[in-house]
Amino acid sequence: MSDQLMDAGLRSAQDQLRKLLASPAGTGRPGRSALIRAGLLVAVEAIDKVRAHLDDDESDEEHAVYAIVAASVAADLALPEPAVAGAVLELCGDPANDVSAATPAKADPAVVEAVRAWLLRVTVHYTLPKSGPVTRTVQLYYGADETGARSREVRDEISRDDVPEDARERAIRRGIEEATYQIYPRRA
């Protein structure tokens, strides 16, 4: 299903929910009607958050990085990628970004603990030369045992538009061609 089709579906559902909220209260039990209206309001607000998040180009890049981490960890731990993706979002996602609160299901606590035990650190490094391709390198440190930790790099060329805004700004204004972010563990 295309992103445009999904966005149109979200917009349509949101419009229908708003129409229901604008209609007069039902003739059923008053407590039940209030509960239904509250549920509809929560659904509308969740769709608002999801649509705003989908419109945010930076969130596309964040989710691309989370997908790289999830695919790598899922393969290492022989777990289903969707379950690991939820755990990665919970562990690495920005707690100030409340779009995750709009997602209906929480990650399986057992999977979160397995990922937490496996991952040691995840960094994302962007190289932004004045000319030429921009490179994103996701580096995972994982699986510490008696022989030490291992690491893996996933390097991709990406569009300058996909680089986080602060890194682009530093490259343009100050000539700083590299930026590194630690996404796990989150820094306080």
C-alpha positions as CSV (number, residue, x, y, z in Angstrom):
1,M,0.0,0.0,0.0
2,S,1.5,3.4,-1.0
3,D,2.2,6.1,1.6
4,Q,-0.3,8.4,-0.2
5,L,-3.0,5.8,0.0
6,M,-2.3,5.2,3.7
7,D,-2.3,9.0,4.4
8,A,-5.6,9.4,2.5
9,G,-7.0,6.5,4.6
10,L,-5.9,8.1,7.8
11,R,-7.3,11.5,6.8
12,S,-10.6,9.8,5.9
13,A,-10.8,7.9,9.2
14,Q,-10.0,11.1,11.0
15,D,-12.7,13.0,9.2
16,Q,-15.3,10.3,10.0
17,L,-14.3,10.3,13.6
18,R,-14.6,14.1,13.8
19,K,-18.1,13.9,12.3
20,L,-19.1,11.4,14.9
21,L,-17.7,13.6,17.6
22,A,-19.7,16.6,16.2
23,S,-23.0,14.7,16.1
24,P,-25.4,14.9,19.1
25,A,-24.9,12.4,21.9
26,G,-26.6,9.0,21.4
27,T,-29.8,8.0,23.2
28,G,-28.1,5.1,24.9
29,R,-26.8,5.1,28.5
30,P,-25.1,8.4,29.3
31,G,-22.0,6.9,30.8
32,R,-21.5,4.7,27.8
33,S,-22.0,7.6,25.4
34,A,-19.4,9.6,27.3
35,L,-16.9,6.7,27.2
36,I,-17.5,6.2,23.4
37,R,-16.9,10.0,22.8
38,A,-13.7,9.9,24.9
39,G,-12.5,6.9,22.9
40,L,-13.2,8.7,19.6
41,L,-11.4,11.8,20.8
42,V,-8.3,9.7,21.8
43,A,-8.4,8.1,18.3
44,V,-8.6,11.5,16.6
45,E,-5.7,12.7,18.6
46,A,-3.6,9.6,17.9
47,I,-4.2,10.0,14.2
48,D,-3.1,13.7,14.5
49,K,0.1,12.6,16.1
50,V,0.8,9.9,13.5
51,R,0.1,12.2,10.6
52,A,2.3,14.9,12.0
53,H,5.0,12.4,12.5
54,L,4.6,11.1,9.0
55,D,5.0,14.6,7.6
56,D,8.3,15.1,9.5
57,D,11.2,14.3,7.3
58,E,13.5,13.9,10.2
59,S,11.3,11.1,11.6
60,D,11.7,9.3,8.3
61,E,15.5,9.2,8.8
62,E,15.1,8.2,12.5
63,H,12.8,5.3,11.4
64,A,15.3,4.3,8.6
65,V,18.0,4.0,11.3
66,Y,15.7,2.1,13.7
67,A,14.9,-0.3,10.8
68,I,18.6,-0.9,10.2
69,V,19.1,-1.6,13.9
70,A,16.0,-3.8,14.2
71,A,16.9,-5.9,11.1
72,S,20.4,-6.5,12.4
73,V,19.3,-7.4,16.0
74,A,16.5,-9.6,14.7
75,A,18.8,-11.6,12.6
76,D,21.3,-12.0,15.5
77,L,18.7,-13.0,18.0
78,A,16.5,-15.0,15.6
79,L,13.5,-13.0,16.6
80,P,10.7,-11.6,14.4
81,E,11.8,-8.3,13.0
82,P,8.4,-6.5,13.8
83,A,8.8,-7.5,17.5
84,V,12.4,-6.3,17.6
85,A,11.4,-3.1,15.8
86,G,9.0,-2.3,18.6
87,A,11.7,-2.9,21.2
88,V,14.2,-0.8,19.3
89,L,11.8,2.1,19.1
90,E,11.2,1.8,22.9
91,L,14.9,1.6,23.7
92,C,16.3,4.1,21.2
93,G,13.3,6.3,20.4
94,D,13.2,9.9,21.7
95,P,11.1,9.9,24.8
96,A,10.1,13.5,24.1
97,N,8.7,12.4,20.7
98,D,5.3,11.3,21.8
99,V,4.3,9.6,18.6
100,S,5.2,6.3,20.2
101,A,2.4,7.0,22.7
102,A,0.0,7.0,19.7
103,T,0.9,3.5,18.7
104,P,-1.5,1.0,20.2
105,A,0.7,-1.8,21.2
106,K,3.7,-1.7,23.5
107,A,6.7,-3.8,22.7
108,D,6.9,-7.3,24.3
109,P,8.8,-6.9,27.5
110,A,10.7,-10.1,26.9
111,V,11.9,-8.9,23.5
112,V,12.8,-5.5,25.0
113,E,14.9,-7.3,27.6
114,A,16.6,-9.5,25.0
115,V,17.5,-6.5,22.9
116,R,18.7,-4.6,25.9
117,A,20.9,-7.5,26.9
118,W,22.3,-7.9,23.4
119,L,22.9,-4.2,22.4
120,L,25.7,-2.3,24.1
121,R,25.7,0.9,22.0
122,V,24.4,2.2,18.8
123,T,25.8,5.3,17.1
124,V,24.9,7.0,13.8
125,H,27.6,8.9,12.0
126,Y,27.0,11.3,9.1
127,T,29.7,12.5,6.7
128,L,28.6,15.6,4.8
129,P,31.4,16.6,2.4
130,K,31.1,20.0,0.7
131,S,30.5,18.1,-2.6
132,G,29.8,14.5,-3.2
133,P,27.6,11.9,-1.6
134,V,26.5,12.1,2.1
135,T,27.2,8.9,4.0
136,R,25.3,7.6,7.0
137,T,27.1,4.9,9.1
138,V,25.1,3.0,11.7
139,Q,27.5,1.3,14.1
140,L,26.2,-1.4,16.5
141,Y,28.2,-2.7,19.4
142,Y,26.7,-5.9,20.7
143,G,27.0,-9.4,22.2
144,A,29.6,-8.9,24.9
145,D,31.0,-12.1,26.2
146,E,34.3,-13.4,27.5
147,T,35.9,-12.6,24.2
148,G,34.7,-9.0,24.2
149,A,32.1,-7.0,22.3
150,R,31.5,-7.2,18.6
151,S,30.6,-4.4,16.2
152,R,28.9,-4.1,12.9
153,E,28.7,-1.1,10.5
154,V,25.9,-0.4,8.0
155,R,26.9,2.3,5.6
156,D,24.6,4.0,3.1
157,E,24.6,7.0,0.9
158,I,21.7,9.2,1.6
159,S,20.2,12.5,0.4
160,R,21.4,15.7,2.1
161,D,17.7,16.3,2.9
162,D,17.7,13.2,5.1
163,V,20.5,14.3,7.4
164,P,19.3,15.7,10.7
165,E,18.7,19.4,10.6
166,D,21.3,20.4,13.2
167,A,24.0,18.4,11.3
168,R,23.1,20.1,8.0
169,E,23.2,23.5,9.7
170,R,26.6,22.9,11.3
171,A,27.9,21.8,7.9
172,I,26.6,24.8,6.1
173,R,27.3,27.5,8.7
174,R,30.5,26.2,10.4
175,G,31.9,23.9,7.8
176,I,31.7,20.9,10.1
177,E,31.5,17.9,7.8
178,E,30.8,15.2,10.3
179,A,28.2,14.5,13.0
180,T,27.8,11.6,15.4
181,Y,24.8,10.7,17.5
182,Q,24.5,8.0,20.1
183,I,21.0,6.6,20.0
184,Y,21.5,3.7,22.5
185,P,21.8,3.8,25.3
186,R,20.0,7.1,25.4
187,R,21.9,9.9,27.1
188,A,20.1,11.7,30.0
